[in-house]
Amino acid sequence: MTTVEILYHYSTPPTEQVAVALAHARDVYGIRQLRLDRAARTLRIEYDATRLNAAAVTKLVREAGLDIALDITESEPLLAAPAPAAALPPTS
């Protein structure tokens, strides 16, 4: 499992109907967590990147009715793979 977070900015606060639809989006297999920050006007979604991709998550948010801005930021996987070994110095 590769856990990834994606952050959406919205301009119009979600209505009760949109909030209920977003709550139901948590039932989608691969969605791990939704966090709505009304003060910052952001929605942060944690999802399993082996099950979903950013386009599918964005589609879920739009289908719920949240008016998201176009500037969507996807973060690095939360459970990152180990860093690659350092390159060997050049030989002469």
C-alpha positions in Angstrom: 0.0 0.0 0.0 1.3 3.5 -0.9 -0.5 6.2 1.1 -0.7 9.6 -0.6 -2.3 12.9 0.4 -3.8 15.3 -2.0 -4.9 18.9 -1.1 -7.8 20.7 -2.7 -8.6 24.4 -2.3 -12.2 25.5 -2.5 -13.8 28.9 -2.8 -17.4 28.2 -1.8 -17.9 26.5 1.6 -19.6 23.1 1.3 -23.3 22.9 1.9 -24.8 20.2 4.2 -25.6 18.1 1.1 -22.0 18.3 -0.2 -20.6 17.4 3.3 -22.9 14.3 3.4 -21.7 13.4 -0.1 -18.1 13.8 0.9 -18.7 11.6 4.0 -20.0 8.9 1.7 -16.8 9.2 -0.4 -15.0 7.7 2.5 -16.8 4.4 1.7 -14.9 4.2 -1.6 -12.3 1.4 -1.4 -8.9 3.2 -1.2 -10.0 6.4 0.5 -8.4 6.4 3.9 -9.2 9.8 5.4 -10.8 13.2 4.5 -10.0 16.3 6.5 -11.9 19.5 5.8 -10.3 22.7 7.1 -13.0 25.4 6.9 -10.7 28.2 8.0 -8.1 27.5 5.4 -10.8 26.4 2.8 -9.0 23.2 2.1 -9.9 19.5 1.8 -7.1 17.0 2.4 -7.6 13.4 1.3 -5.4 10.5 2.2 -5.8 7.6 -0.2 -4.1 4.4 -1.3 -2.3 5.0 -4.5 -2.3 1.3 -5.4 -6.1 1.5 -5.5 -6.8 5.0 -6.8 -5.0 7.8 -8.7 -5.3 11.6 -8.3 -7.7 11.8 -11.2 -10.1 9.3 -9.6 -10.0 11.1 -6.3 -10.6 14.5 -8.0 -13.6 13.0 -9.8 -15.0 11.8 -6.5 -14.7 15.3 -5.0 -16.3 17.0 -8.0 -19.1 14.4 -8.1 -19.8 15.2 -4.4 -20.4 18.8 -5.5 -17.5 20.6 -3.9 -16.3 23.5 -6.1 -12.6 23.0 -6.0 -10.0 25.3 -7.5 -7.7 24.1 -10.2 -4.5 24.4 -8.1 -4.4 20.9 -6.7 -1.2 19.8 -4.8 -0.3 16.1 -4.5 2.2 15.3 -1.8 4.9 12.6 -1.7 3.8 9.2 -0.5 3.4 9.1 3.2 5.1 5.7 3.5 8.0 6.4 1.1 10.3 3.7 -0.2 13.8 3.7 1.1 16.2 6.2 -0.5 18.4 4.8 -3.2 22.0 4.1 -2.3 24.5 6.9 -2.9 26.3 6.9 -6.2 29.9 5.7 -6.2 32.5 8.4 -6.7 33.9 8.5 -10.3 37.1 6.5 -10.8 40.1 8.0 -12.5 
